Every structure is written in C-alpha cells, then in structure tokens.
Amino acid sequence: MSRSTMGLPVLSLALLFPLAIGAQEVVIHGAAPAAVVEELKAELLPQNLTLDYAGDDHALFLLDRGIVAQRDNRLPVVHVTIEFQFHFKKKADGLHVTAAEEAVGERGRPLEFRRPVDSARDNLQAILEQVRSRVEAVAPKDSTAKHDSTPQ
C-alpha cells in the first residue's frame, strides 16, 4: 500500500461512522438506564427537547429546529430536527452511556437525510457528567447488600 492511500481506509471509516468517532461517554456506577433517563429528562426537557423514545438500550431526545434554508437548489428549505442519542451498555464496571448529536432533515419522510453535528460536543459531555454525578449520588453504594422485603 502506498503512502498516499494508507490513510484512505481510516478516512473511509470516519466518514461511514461519524457518530461513533464524535460520541461522548461516561461510566455511571450502580446505575440503571431508567434512572439515567430520568436525569436526562430533568436536564433536557426544560431546554425544549422532547423525549421520543426511552428503553433499556437507548434514549432519543429531539429538538425541532423548524424550517431551515438550504444551499441546495433541489430542496431550498427543509424541516430540520436535531436528534440527541444516548446509548446504554451494562458492563462490569458500570453503565456506559454514550451521547451523540445528529441533524435530520425531513425526518420520517422519503427525502430524509442525516448529518453528524459537532456543535454540542462539550455540552453533551457536560450533561453526561452532571447526570453521572446526580445518579451516583443516589445509587446504592453496595449493590450486593440484601434488602429486607418483609412488610412492616
């Protein structure tokens, strides 16, 4: 492989998987996805985002940007939605939470298109750090302890 083509496979992967490269991540000890979603809602709903989906493996928040003018003459205006994607993966060291942002034009329509967004990388990481500190503050310190379930 020549020096000039050596970087092409890596560049191709970067173009194919931009969200994985730009994703932010934290590990939250003693957390369940539902607790993380509740904290994300507390943080994001007041900022005019809406919760589109929440499950054990991911949550999706949306920010409607409305009609946005485009440089492309084929579609001079497009309805744009910003998707904030949070993925959850349980591992031995805790719940891994990754976050990524993507602009979606004409969401749910035949002309839908997606573009990665880097504008909120620092903000996403800050949100993840806040969520981690709040969830870990109320998470049980010893998850192996048995709890008394007898009625009182």
Contact map, one row per residue, 1 for C-alpha under 8 A:
11101100000000000000000000000000000000000000000000000000000000000000000000000000000000000000000000000000000000000000000000000000000000000000000000000000
11111100000000000000000000000000000000000000000000000000000000000000000000000000000000000000000000000000000000000000000000000000000000000000000000000000
11111110000000000000000000000000000000000000000000000000000000000000000000000000000000000000000000000000000000000000000000000000000000000000000000000000
01111110000000000000000000000000000000000000000000000000000000000000000000000000000000000000000000000000000000000000000000000000000000000000000000000000
11111111000000000000000000000000000000000000000000000000000000000000000000000000000000000000000000000000000000000000000000000000000000000000000000000000
11111111100000000000000000000000000000000000000000000000000000000000000000000000000000000000000000000000000000000000000000000000000000000000000000000000
00111111111000000000000000000000000000000000000000000000000000000000000000000000000000000000000000000000000000000000000000000000000000000000000000000000
00001111111100000000000000000000000000000000000000000000000000000000000000000000000000000000000000000000000000000000000000000000000000000000000000000000
00000111111110000000000000000000000000000000000000000000000000000000000000000000000000000000000000000000000000000000000000000000000000000000000000000000
00000011111111000000000000000000000000000000000000000000000000000000000000000000000000000000000000000000000000000000000000000000000000000000000000000000
00000011111111100000000000000000000000000000000000000000000000000000000000000000000000000000000000000000000000000000000000000000000000000000000000000000
00000001111111110000000000000000000000000000000000000000000000000000000000000000000000000000000000000000000000000000000000000000000000000000000000000000
00000000111111111000000000000000000000000000000000000000000000000000000000000000000000000000000000000000000000000000000000000000000000000000000000000000
00000000011111111100100000000000000000000000000000000000000000000000000000000000000000000000000000000000000000000000000000000000000000000000000000000000
00000000001111111100000000000000000000000000000000000000000000000000000000000000000000000000000000000000000000000000000000000000000000000000000000000000
00000000000111111100000000000000000000000000000000000000000000000000000000000000000000000000000000000000000000000000000000000000000000000000000000000000
00000000000011111111100000000000000000000000000000000000000000000000000000000000000000000000000000000000000000000000000000000000000000000000000000000000
00000000000001111111110000000000000000000000000000000000000000000000000000000000000000000000000000000000000000000001000000000000000000000000000000000000
00000000000000001111111000000000000000000000000000000000000000000000000000000000000000000000000000011100000000000001000000000000000000000000000000000000
00000000000000001111111000000000000000000000000000000000000000000000000000000000000000000000000000010000000000000000000000000000000000000000000000000000
00000000000001001111111000000000000000000000000000000000000000000000000000000000000000000000000000000000000000000000000000000000000000000000000000000000
00000000000000000111111100000000000000000000000000000000000000000000000000000000000000000000000000010000000000000000010010000000000000000000000000000000
00000000000000000011111110000000000000000000000000000000000000000000000000000000000000000000000001110000000000000000000010000000000000000000000000000000
00000000000000000000011111000000000000000000000000000000000000000000000000000000000000000000000001110000000000000000000010011000000000000000000000000000
00000000000000000000001111100000000000000000000000000000000000000000000000000000000000000000000111100000000000000000000000001001000000000000000000000000
00000000000000000000000111110000000000000000000000000000000000000000000000000000000000000000000111000000000000000000000000000001100100000000000000000000
00000000000000000000000011111000000000000000000000000000000000000000000000000000000000000000111110000000000000000000000000000000000100000000000000000000
00000000000000000000000001111110000000000000000000000000000000000000000000000000000000000000011110000000000000000000000000000000000100110000000000000000
00000000000000000000000000111110000000000000000000000000000000000000000000000000000000000000111000000000000000000000000000000000000000010010000000000000
00000000000000000000000000011111000000000000000000000000000000000000000000000000000000000000011000000000000000000000000000000000000000010011101000000000
00000000000000000000000000011111101100000000000000000000000000000000000000000000000000000000011000000000000000000000000000000000000000110010000000000000
00000000000000000000000000000111111100000000000000000000000000000000000000000000000000000000001000000000000000000000000000000000000000000000000000000000
00000000000000000000000000000011111110000000000000000011100000000000000000000000000000010000001000000000000000000000000000000000000000000000000000000000
00000000000000000000000000000001111111000000000000000011000000000000000000000000000000000000000000000000000000000000000000000000000000000000000000000000
00000000000000000000000000000011111111100000000000000000000000000000000000000000000000000000000000000000000000000000000000000000000000100000000000000000
00000000000000000000000000000011111111110000000000000000000000000000000000000000000000000000000000000000000000000000000000000000001100100000000000000000
00000000000000000000000000000000111111111000000000000100001000000000000000000000000000000000000000000000000000000000000000000000000000000000000000000000
00000000000000000000000000000000011111111100000000000000000000000000000000000000000000000000000000000000000000000000000000000000000000000000000000000000
00000000000000000000000000000000001111111110000000000000000000000000000000000000000000000000000000000000000000000000000000000000001001100000000000000000
00000000000000000000000000000000000111111111000000000000000000000000000000000000000000000000000000000000000000000000000000000010001000000000000000000000
00000000000000000000000000000000000011111111100000100000000000000000000000000000000000000000000000000000000000000000000000000000000000000000000000000000
00000000000000000000000000000000000001111111110000000000000000000000000000000000000000000000000000000000000000000000000000000000000000000000000000000000
00000000000000000000000000000000000000111111111000000000000000000000000000000000000000000000000000000000000000000000000000000010000000000000000000000000
00000000000000000000000000000000000000011111111111000000000000000000000000000000000000000000000000000000000000000000000000000000000000000000000000000000
00000000000000000000000000000000000000001111111111100000000000000000000000000000000000000000000000000000000000000000000000000000000000000000000000000000
00000000000000000000000000000000000000000111111110000000000000000000000000000000000000000000000000000000000000000000000000000000000000000000000000000000
00000000000000000000000000000000000000000011111110000000000000000000000000000000000000000000000000000000000000000000000000000000000000000000000000000000
00000000000000000000000000000000000000000001111111000000000000100000000000000000000000000000000000000000000000000000000000000000000000000000000000000000
00000000000000000000000000000000000000000001111111100000000011110000000000000000000000000000000000000000000000000000000000000000000000000000000000000000
00000000000000000000000000000000000000000001100111110000000011100000000000000000000000000000000000000000000000000000000000000000000000000000000000000000
00000000000000000000000000000000000000001000100011111100001111000000000000000000000000000000000000000000000000000000000000000000000000000000000000000000
00000000000000000000000000000000000000000000000001111100001111000000000000000000000000000000000000000000000000000000000000000000000000000000000000000000
00000000000000000000000000000000000000000000000000111110011110000000000000000000000000000000000000000000000000000000000000000000000000000000000000000000
00000000000000000000000000000000000010000000000000111111011100000000000000000000000000000000000000000000000000000000000000000000000000000000000000000000
00000000000000000000000000000000110000000000000000001111111000000000000000000000000000000000000000000000000000000000000000000000000000000000000000000000
00000000000000000000000000000000110000000000000000000111110000000000000000000000000000010000000000000000000000000000000000000000000000000000000000000000
00000000000000000000000000000000100000000000000000000011111000000000000000000000000000111000000000000000000000000000000000000000000000000000000000000000
00000000000000000000000000000000000000000000000000001111111100000000000000000000000011110000000000000000000000000000000000000000000000000000000000000000
00000000000000000000000000000000000010000000000000111110111110000000000000000000000011100000000000000000000000000000000000000000000000000000000000000000
00000000000000000000000000000000000000000000000000111100011111000000000000000000001111000000000000000000000000000000000000000000000000000000000000000000
00000000000000000000000000000000000000000000000011111000001111100000000000000000001110000000000000000000000000000000000000000000000000000000000000000000
00000000000000000000000000000000000000000000000011110000000111110000000000000000111100000000000000000000000000000000000000000000000000000000000000000000
00000000000000000000000000000000000000000000000111000000000011111000000000000000111000000000000000000000000000000000000000000000000000000000000000000000
00000000000000000000000000000000000000000000000010000000000001111100000000000001110000000000000000000000000000000000000000000000000000000000000000000000
00000000000000000000000000000000000000000000000000000000000000111111000000000011110000000000000000000000000000000000000000000000000000000000000000000000
00000000000000000000000000000000000000000000000000000000000000011111000000000011100000000000000000000000000000000000000000000000000000000000000000000000
00000000000000000000000000000000000000000000000000000000000000001111100000001111000000000000000000000000000000000000000000000000000000000000000000000000
00000000000000000000000000000000000000000000000000000000000000001111110000001111000000000000000000000000000000000000000000000000000000000000000000000000
00000000000000000000000000000000000000000000000000000000000000000011111000011100000000000000000000000000000000000000000000000000000000000000000000000000
00000000000000000000000000000000000000000000000000000000000000000001111110111100000000000000000000000000000000000000000000000000000000000000000000000000
00000000000000000000000000000000000000000000000000000000000000000000111110010000000000000000000000000000000000000000000000000000000000000000000000000000
00000000000000000000000000000000000000000000000000000000000000000000011111110000000000000000000000000000000000000000000000000000000000000000000000000000
00000000000000000000000000000000000000000000000000000000000000000000011111110000000000000000000000000000000000000000000000000000000000000000000000000000
00000000000000000000000000000000000000000000000000000000000000000000000111110000000000000000000000000000000000000000000000000000000000000000000000000000
00000000000000000000000000000000000000000000000000000000000000000000010111111100000000000000000000000000000000000000000000000000000000000000000000000000
00000000000000000000000000000000000000000000000000000000000000000000111111111100000000000000000000000000000000000000000000000000000000000000000000000000
00000000000000000000000000000000000000000000000000000000000000000011110000111110000000000000000000000000000000000000000000000000000000000000000000000000
00000000000000000000000000000000000000000000000000000000000000000011110000111111000000000000000000000000110000000000000000000000000000000000000000000000
00000000000000000000000000000000000000000000000000000000000000001111000000001111100000000000000000000000111000000000000000000000000000000000000000000000
00000000000000000000000000000000000000000000000000000000000000011111000000000111110000000000000000000011111000000000000000000000000000000000000000000000
00000000000000000000000000000000000000000000000000000000000001111100000000000011111000000000000000000011111000000000000000000000000000000000000000000000
00000000000000000000000000000000000000000000000000000000000001111000000000000001111100000000000000001111000000000000000000000000000000000000000000000000
00000000000000000000000000000000000000000000000000000000000111100000000000000000111110000000000000001111000000000000000000000000000000000000000000000000
00000000000000000000000000000000000000000000000000000000000111000000000000000000011111000000000000111100000000000000000000000000000000000000000000000000
00000000000000000000000000000000000000000000000000000000011110000000000000000000001111100000000001111100000000000000000000000000000000000000000000000000
00000000000000000000000000000000000000000000000000000000011100000000000000000000000111110000000011110000000000000000000000000000000000000000000000000000
00000000000000000000000000000000000000000000000000000000111000000000000000000000000011111000000111100000000000000000000000000000000000000000000000000000
00000000000000000000000000000000100000000000000000000001110000000000000000000000000001111100001111000000000000000000000000000000000000000000000000000000
00000000000000000000000000000000000000000000000000000000100000000000000000000000000000111110001110000000000000000000000000000000000000000000000000000000
00000000000000000000000000000000000000000000000000000000000000000000000000000000000000011111011100000000000000000000000000000000000000000000000000000000
00000000000000000000000000000000000000000000000000000000000000000000000000000000000000001111111100000000000000000000000000000000000000000000000000000000
00000000000000000000000000000000000000000000000000000000000000000000000000000000000000000111110000000000000000000000000000000000000000000000000000000000
00000000000000000000000000101000000000000000000000000000000000000000000000000000000000000011111000000000000000000000000000000000000000000000000000000000
00000000000000000000000000111110000000000000000000000000000000000000000000000000000000000111111100000000000000000000000000000000000000000000000000000000
00000000000000000000000000111111100000000000000000000000000000000000000000000000000000011110111110000000000000000000000000000000000000000000000000000000
00000000000000000000000011110000000000000000000000000000000000000000000000000000000000111110011111000000000000000000000000000000000000000000000000000000
00000000000000000000000011110000000000000000000000000000000000000000000000000000000001111000001111100000000000000000000000000001000000000000000000000000
00000000000000000000001111000000000000000000000000000000000000000000000000000000000011110000000111110000000000000000000000000000000000000000000000000000
00000000000000000000001110000000000000000000000000000000000000000000000000000000000111100000000011111000000000000000000000011001000000000000000000000000
00000000000000000011011100000000000000000000000000000000000000000000000000000000000111000000000001111100000000000000000010010000000000000000000000000000
00000000000000000010000000000000000000000000000000000000000000000000000000000000011110000000000000111110000000000001110100000000000000000000000000000000
00000000000000000010000000000000000000000000000000000000000000000000000000000000011110000000000000011111000000000111100000000000000000000000000000000000
00000000000000000000000000000000000000000000000000000000000000000000000000000001111000000000000000001111100000000111100000000000000000000000000000000000
00000000000000000000000000000000000000000000000000000000000000000000000000000001111000000000000000000111111000011110000000000000000000000000000000000000
00000000000000000000000000000000000000000000000000000000000000000000000000000111100000000000000000000011111000111100000000000000000000000000000000000000
00000000000000000000000000000000000000000000000000000000000000000000000000000111100000000000000000000001111111111000000000000000000000000000000000000000
00000000000000000000000000000000000000000000000000000000000000000000000000000011100000000000000000000001111110011000000000000000000000000000000000000000
00000000000000000000000000000000000000000000000000000000000000000000000000000000000000000000000000000000011111010000000000000000000000000000000000000000
00000000000000000000000000000000000000000000000000000000000000000000000000000000000000000000000000000000011111110000000000000000000000000000000000000000
00000000000000000000000000000000000000000000000000000000000000000000000000000000000000000000000000000000010111110000000000000000000000000000000000000000
00000000000000000000000000000000000000000000000000000000000000000000000000000000000000000000000000000000110011111000000000000000000000000000000000000000
00000000000000000000000000000000000000000000000000000000000000000000000000000000000000000000000000000001111111111100000000000000000000000000000000000000
00000000000000000000000000000000000000000000000000000000000000000000000000000000000000000000000000000001111000111110000000000000000000000000000000000000
00000000000000000000000000000000000000000000000000000000000000000000000000000000000000000000000000000111100000011111000000000000000000000000000000000000
00000000000000000000000000000000000000000000000000000000000000000000000000000000000000000000000000000111000000001111100000000000000000000000000000000000
00000000000000000110000000000000000000000000000000000000000000000000000000000000000000000000000000001110000000000111110000000000000000000000000000000000
00000000000000000000000000000000000000000000000000000000000000000000000000000000000000000000000000001110000000000011111100000000000000000000000000000000
00000000000000000000010000000000000000000000000000000000000000000000000000000000000000000000000000001000000000000001111110000000000000000000000000000000
00000000000000000000000000000000000000000000000000000000000000000000000000000000000000000000000000000000000000000000111110000000000000000000000000000000
00000000000000000000000000000000000000000000000000000000000000000000000000000000000000000000000000001000000000000000111111110000000000000000000000000000
00000000000000000000011100000000000000000000000000000000000000000000000000000000000000000000000000010000000000000000011111111000000000000000000000000000
00000000000000000000000000000000000000000000000000000000000000000000000000000000000000000000000000000000000000000000000111111100000000000000000000000000
00000000000000000000000000000000000000000000000000000000000000000000000000000000000000000000000000000000000000000000000111111110000000000000000000000000
00000000000000000000000100000000000000000000000000000000000000000000000000000000000000000000000000110000000000000000000111111111000000000000000000000000
00000000000000000000000110000000000000000000000000000000000000000000000000000000000000000000000000100000000000000000000011111111100000000000000000000000
00000000000000000000000000000000000000000000000000000000000000000000000000000000000000000000000000000000000000000000000001111111110000000000000000000000
00000000000000000000000000000000000000010010000000000000000000000000000000000000000000000000000000000000000000000000000000111111111000000000000000000000
00000000000000000000000011000000000000000000000000000000000000000000000000000000000000000000000010100000000000000000000000011111111100000000000000000000
00000000000000000000000001000000000000000000000000000000000000000000000000000000000000000000000000000000000000000000000000001111111110000000000000000000
00000000000000000000000000000000000000000000000000000000000000000000000000000000000000000000000000000000000000000000000000000111111111000000000000000000
00000000000000000000000000000000000100110000000000000000000000000000000000000000000000000000000000000000000000000000000000000011111111100000000000000000
00000000000000000000000001110000000100000000000000000000000000000000000000000000000000000000000000000000000000000000000000000001111111110000000000000000
00000000000000000000000000000000000000000000000000000000000000000000000000000000000000000000000000000000000000000000000000000000111111111000000000000000
00000000000000000000000000000000000000100000000000000000000000000000000000000000000000000000000000000000000000000000000000000000011111111100000000000000
00000000000000000000000000010010001100100000000000000000000000000000000000000000000000000000000000000000000000000000000000000000001111111110000000000000
00000000000000000000000000011110000000000000000000000000000000000000000000000000000000000000000000000000000000000000000000000000000111111110000000000000
00000000000000000000000000000000000000000000000000000000000000000000000000000000000000000000000000000000000000000000000000000000000011111110000000000000
00000000000000000000000000000000000000000000000000000000000000000000000000000000000000000000000000000000000000000000000000000000000001111111000000000000
00000000000000000000000000001110000000000000000000000000000000000000000000000000000000000000000000000000000000000000000000000000000000111111100000000000
00000000000000000000000000000100000000000000000000000000000000000000000000000000000000000000000000000000000000000000000000000000000000000111111000000000
00000000000000000000000000000100000000000000000000000000000000000000000000000000000000000000000000000000000000000000000000000000000000000011111000000000
00000000000000000000000000000000000000000000000000000000000000000000000000000000000000000000000000000000000000000000000000000000000000000001111110000000
00000000000000000000000000000100000000000000000000000000000000000000000000000000000000000000000000000000000000000000000000000000000000000001111110000000
00000000000000000000000000000000000000000000000000000000000000000000000000000000000000000000000000000000000000000000000000000000000000000000011111000000
00000000000000000000000000000000000000000000000000000000000000000000000000000000000000000000000000000000000000000000000000000000000000000000011111100000
00000000000000000000000000000000000000000000000000000000000000000000000000000000000000000000000000000000000000000000000000000000000000000000000111110000
00000000000000000000000000000000000000000000000000000000000000000000000000000000000000000000000000000000000000000000000000000000000000000000000011111000
00000000000000000000000000000000000000000000000000000000000000000000000000000000000000000000000000000000000000000000000000000000000000000000000001111100
00000000000000000000000000000000000000000000000000000000000000000000000000000000000000000000000000000000000000000000000000000000000000000000000000111110
00000000000000000000000000000000000000000000000000000000000000000000000000000000000000000000000000000000000000000000000000000000000000000000000000011111
00000000000000000000000000000000000000000000000000000000000000000000000000000000000000000000000000000000000000000000000000000000000000000000000000001111
00000000000000000000000000000000000000000000000000000000000000000000000000000000000000000000000000000000000000000000000000000000000000000000000000000111
